[in-house]
Amino acid sequence: MAPAVKIPLRAVLFDWGDTLFHAPHAPEVIVSFARSSGVTVSDERARQMWDEIWTIGKTPEEIAKGRDLSPEAHRRVWMDLFARLDRVVPGVSRALYDRVMDPHSWVPYADTRATLEAVRARGLRVGVVSNVPADLRPVFAKHGLDRLVDSYTHSFEVGAEKPSPAIFLAAAKSLGVKPSETLMVGDHAVDRGAESAGMRAFILPTEFDGDVRGLDRVLVLLPS
């Protein structure tokens, strides 16, 4: 039997949240809002509260609610989830949504720029594909990263969310490449939906050092 032919990569797709960018200040929002409301919440407790609610937000049950198909759905679903913390700090749900869920408040990981530059330097096209209810172009431009991205594929524009193959196929089309020539990089199981679209997928480790995401792991998968 002849060995399988491995099709060369021509493009890399990256997830946005918790892959290229992160929200660094959510526990601070909880502590600050609690203090202004006359409630004492320690930094450790605030971190625990945020980690618990963020973990729930990544469960299949929450993702299946279609929150990233429109701004209205996004606010409704996340506010319902954040409301669980109102039992500890009344009203904190609104502060969390307004101050943390705004994409403009998110920042790139320390190794995001270098990784995108390295991918482009190898002659590959770069796309961002995200379950998100807002246009990410201004967010990348704010940090001077827009020149490193060739296309953006947003769930609210496509009308499909990861892990649906439809959003990955739309991303490949936007880059002018075949799915078989594409690698998807993300942080969550939904990003493996790219495999159903005929792509390769790489899921970043959940544990990493500070704000260095470990994106250099992607480079060893690419042609030199």
Secondary structure as UniProt FT lines:
FT   STRAND          11..14
FT   TURN            18..20
FT   STRAND          21..22
FT   TURN            24..25
FT   HELIX           26..36
FT   TURN            37..38
FT   HELIX           43..57
FT   HELIX           60..63
FT   TURN            64..65
FT   HELIX           67..69
FT   HELIX           71..82
FT   HELIX           83..87
FT   TURN            90..91
FT   HELIX           92..100
FT   HELIX           103..105
FT   STRAND          107..108
FT   TURN            110..111
FT   HELIX           112..121
FT   TURN            122..123
FT   STRAND          125..130
FT   HELIX           137..142
FT   TURN            143..144
FT   HELIX           146..148
FT   STRAND          151..154
FT   HELIX           155..158
FT   TURN            162..163
FT   HELIX           165..175
FT   HELIX           179..181
FT   STRAND          182..186
FT   HELIX           189..192
FT   HELIX           193..196
FT   TURN            197..198
FT   STRAND          200..203
FT   TURN            210..211
FT   HELIX           216..219
FT   TURN            220..221
//
